[in-house]
Amino acid sequence: MKLVYSEYALEQLQQILDFLIYGQGVPPQKALEIRDKILDKADTILSNVYAPQREEFLEHLQLSHRRLIVGNYKIVYTIKPDHVLITDVFDTRQDPDKMKG
C-alpha cells in the first residue's frame, strides 16, 4: 500500500506554510520544520491505517475519513483498495465546519 496526496491536500499544506511565514512571521526554516513534521507523521499512517480515529466532521460523505493529529494540524485521509489518500491537511485552529466545504 502507498500514500497518495490529493491536489487539495497539497494546496492546503502550501497555504499553511504561506500563513505561517507571511501571516504569522514564522521564520521560513521553522515553517519548513513544521511541514516536515506533518509529512513525517503522515508517513506513519501506513503502519496501521485503521488506528487513527474517524473524522466526525466528514461522516456525512460516508467515505470513512480518518484523522491523525500533529501539533495544530489534522491529516485527513481515506483508505482505498491499493493506497491511502490524504484528502486534507487542516489547521485545527480554524472553524471545523470549514472542513465540510
Backbone torsions as a table, in degrees:
resi	resn	phi	psi	omega
1	MET	NA	146.0	-179.2
2	LYS	-126.7	164.8	-179.8
3	LEU	-101.3	129.0	-179.0
4	VAL	-128.0	135.3	177.6
5	TYR	-100.9	132.3	173.1
6	SER	-71.1	159.5	176.8
7	GLU	-59.4	-39.6	-179.8
8	TYR	-62.4	-44.0	179.6
9	ALA	-61.3	-40.8	178.4
10	LEU	-66.3	-38.6	176.8
11	GLU	-64.0	-41.6	179.8
12	GLN	-64.5	-40.1	178.0
13	LEU	-63.0	-41.0	177.8
14	GLN	-65.8	-39.0	177.5
15	GLN	-63.6	-37.5	177.1
16	ILE	-62.0	-46.5	179.0
17	LEU	-60.9	-46.3	-179.9
18	ASP	-60.7	-42.3	179.7
19	PHE	-64.3	-43.7	179.8
20	LEU	-60.8	-46.3	-175.5
21	ILE	-75.2	-52.1	-172.0
22	TYR	-92.0	-28.1	-179.0
23	GLY	-92.5	-32.6	-176.5
24	GLN	-110.7	-9.1	179.1
25	GLY	73.1	22.1	177.8
26	VAL	-71.4	133.9	177.3
27	PRO	-57.0	140.3	-178.1
28	PRO	-52.4	-39.5	180.0
29	GLN	-61.9	-41.3	178.8
30	LYS	-66.7	-40.8	177.7
31	ALA	-61.5	-40.2	177.7
32	LEU	-66.8	-33.4	175.4
33	GLU	-64.2	-40.9	177.8
34	ILE	-63.6	-44.7	177.5
35	ARG	-58.0	-45.3	-178.9
36	ASP	-62.9	-37.8	177.1
37	LYS	-63.2	-40.9	178.2
38	ILE	-63.3	-47.9	-179.3
39	LEU	-64.8	-40.1	178.1
40	ASP	-63.7	-41.7	178.8
41	LYS	-65.2	-39.6	177.8
42	ALA	-59.6	-38.1	179.2
43	ASP	-60.4	-27.0	-179.0
44	THR	-73.7	-14.9	-179.3
45	ILE	-56.8	-39.3	-175.3
46	LEU	-64.2	-20.4	-179.3
47	SER	-71.7	-26.0	176.0
48	ASN	-163.1	85.0	-170.9
49	VAL	-63.0	-23.9	-177.2
50	TYR	-94.5	-3.1	-176.4
51	ALA	-68.7	-46.3	-177.9
52	PRO	-63.1	157.3	-178.6
53	GLN	-68.8	156.8	173.3
54	ARG	-71.1	150.6	179.2
55	GLU	-92.0	103.4	-174.8
56	GLU	-64.8	-27.4	-178.7
57	PHE	-73.8	-9.3	179.0
58	LEU	-118.1	11.0	-179.0
59	GLU	-59.4	-29.3	-179.4
60	HIS	-62.6	-20.2	178.7
61	LEU	-81.0	-17.5	179.7
62	GLN	54.4	43.0	177.9
63	LEU	-114.4	10.6	177.6
64	SER	55.7	45.6	176.5
65	HIS	-62.1	142.7	175.0
66	ARG	-123.4	164.3	-178.0
67	ARG	-136.2	150.1	175.4
68	LEU	-132.2	129.5	-175.9
69	ILE	-99.1	136.2	172.3
70	VAL	-139.6	111.0	-177.1
71	GLY	60.0	-125.0	179.3
72	ASN	-92.7	15.0	-172.5
73	TYR	-123.5	147.7	-179.1
74	LYS	-118.6	124.1	175.3
75	ILE	-95.8	118.5	-176.2
76	VAL	-109.3	134.0	-177.0
77	TYR	-149.1	163.6	172.2
78	THR	-125.2	157.1	-178.7
79	ILE	-104.0	121.0	177.8
80	LYS	-104.6	168.3	-177.8
81	PRO	-57.5	-37.0	-175.9
82	ASP	-120.4	3.6	179.0
83	HIS	-160.3	166.8	172.7
84	VAL	-106.3	125.4	-177.7
85	LEU	-103.9	113.5	174.0
86	ILE	-80.6	117.4	-174.5
87	THR	-98.5	-19.6	-176.8
88	ASP	-161.0	149.5	166.0
89	VAL	-123.2	112.9	-168.2
90	PHE	-116.8	130.7	175.1
91	ASP	-77.9	115.0	-174.2
92	THR	-70.5	-5.1	176.4
93	ARG	-81.9	-5.8	176.7
94	GLN	-86.3	168.3	175.2
95	ASP	-66.1	121.1	-177.0
96	PRO	-61.6	-21.8	177.7
97	ASP	-64.4	-19.7	177.1
98	LYS	-62.4	-26.0	-179.7
99	MET	-65.6	-30.2	-176.0
100	LYS	-69.9	-17.7	178.4
101	GLY	80.3	NA	NA
